[in-house]
Amino acid sequence: MFDTMTMTKVMGGACGALLVFLLGGWASETIYHGGASGHGDEAQGYKIEVVVAADDAAKPEEEIDFALVLASASAADGEGLWKSCRSCHKLEAGINGVGPSLYGVVNRTVGTEAGFGYSGALKAVADVWTPENLQAFLENPKGYAPGTKMGYNGMRKVEDRANLIAYLDSLDD
């Protein structure tokens, strides 16, 4: 069935196909990336000038007073936002999940929830979980406390953070 000549033809066909693919790769590399001619050295064909108005460039980002936002926060809306937190945290006192219990977290000393091993990063950035500290942490946990174990990316809207903090504050006495 398979004699020496058939095996030679099969091996020759495989080597020929490999050679065609290698030459095709070399040719496409030469065409698209310039090869030895250095296609990337030339200047762009045309340049688009972008005019930036002086008042637009100098406009600072508007600072939001969090105390005002918190004063108008809705604990009922915060309860709906709690859904994204409950996979890791519990609201019962003394019951920890992946994260510590958040019962009474507002104005609680950082790192004092019994039975939970806090990372040193949290203890280094704040002493007490004031609404302002919670707001900054919820906005960007890894930016606020680099090295924290919390894998949450943060809440983008300041109103959502205020509503969640109002909800957490309404749970304890």
N, C-alpha and C positions, 0 to 999 in steps of 0.2 A: 504494500500500500504506500508507505513512505520510503522512498529510496533516497539516495544521496543527492540526486539532482533536484528532487522536490524540496528537500530541506534547504538546499542552497538557494533556490528561488524564493522561498519564504523568508529566509534571513536577508537576502538581497533586497526584497520588497520592504521589509521592516527598516533596514538601514537607509534605503532610499527615501522612505517617508520621513524618517527622522531628519535626514539631510534637508528635505524640502521645508520642514517646520523650522529648523534652525536658520536657514537662509531667509525665510519669510520674517522671522523675528528680527534678524539683523537688518533687513531692508526697512521694516517698519520703524525700527529704532532710528535709523539714519534719516528717514523722511520726517518723522514727527519730532524728534529731539535734536536734530541738526547734525548728529555724528561729529565729524572732525571740523565742520565748517563753523560751528558755534553760532547757531541761529539765534540764540538768546542774547547775543551781544548788541544787536541793533536796537535803535530807539523805537519807541512806539510810533505807529503811523500818524496819529494825531492825538493831541492832548485836550481834554475837556477842562476848561477853567471853571472852578466853582467859586462863586462870590458869596462870602459870608458877611452878613451885615454886622457891624460893630456892636449893636445893641443885642443881637441874638447870641453872639459869642460871649459877651460879658454877663449875660443873665444868669445869676446863681440859681441853684435848685431851691424851690420854695420849701421853707422849713415849716413843718406841721407841728403844732402844739399838741402833744399826746394827751395832756390833761383835759383839754377841751374835747377831744375825740372820745376819751374814756368817759367823760361826764355824760355824753349823749349815747353811750353804748347800750346795746340791747342784750340782756342775758338770754332771752328767748332765741335770738339769732345765734348766739354763742353756743347754745345747746345743739343746734344743727351742725355747727363747725366742729363740735366735739367728736363727731363720727370718725374723723381722720386721726384722732389721737387715741381712741379707745382700743386700737389693736395692740398698743404697747403699754398704755397706762390704765390704771384703775382709779375709780372715784371713791372707793371705800377706804376709810382710815386704816392704815397699817397693812393693807393688802397691795403688794407690789406685783407688777407684771414684768415685762422686759425692762420697762422704765419704772421709776418710783411712783408711788401713789400721789395723785395730784389733789387729794382732799386737803384743803387748807393750805395750798401752796402759796397763795397770795400773802405777802408779808411774812413768810416762813423763812427761817435761816437756811441758807444754801447748804445742802449736804447733811441734813439732820433727819431724813426719813429713816426710821428704824428698819434694819434688815436689808438695806439697799447699799451696794458698793458704788459710790460715786467716783467719777474720774476726777483727777486732780485739776483738770482744766476748768471745771465749773467752779470749784472752790477758789480758784485764783482770780476769777473775774468779778465776783460779786459776793457780798456778805449776806444780803437779804434779797428774797425774790419780791422786790417792789414791783408795782405795775410797770414802771419804766424799764426795769431790768428784764422782766418777762417779755415786754414788747420788743426789746432789742434782741433777745434770745430767739423769740418766735419768728422774727423777721429773717434771720440768717444764723442758725445755731452754730455752724462750723466757723463762720466769720466772727461771731461774738465770743465764742469759747473754742479757739483752735485746739484740736485734740480731743474734743468731746466724743463720746461713744454714740451719741444720738445721730441716727442716719436720716433725719428729716431735712428736706431742703428749705423749708420755711414758708411762711404765709406772706404773700406779696402785698395785700391790701391792709393798710393801717386800720381801717374800720373793722375788718375781720379779726385782727389781733385784739382790738379793743373789746369786741363782742365776746370773744373767747375768754379773755381775762375777766370780764364782768360776770360771765357764767361761772367760772371757777371760783370767783370771790363770793358768789351768792350761795354756794353749797355749804360752807362751814358757818359756824355761829359767829 
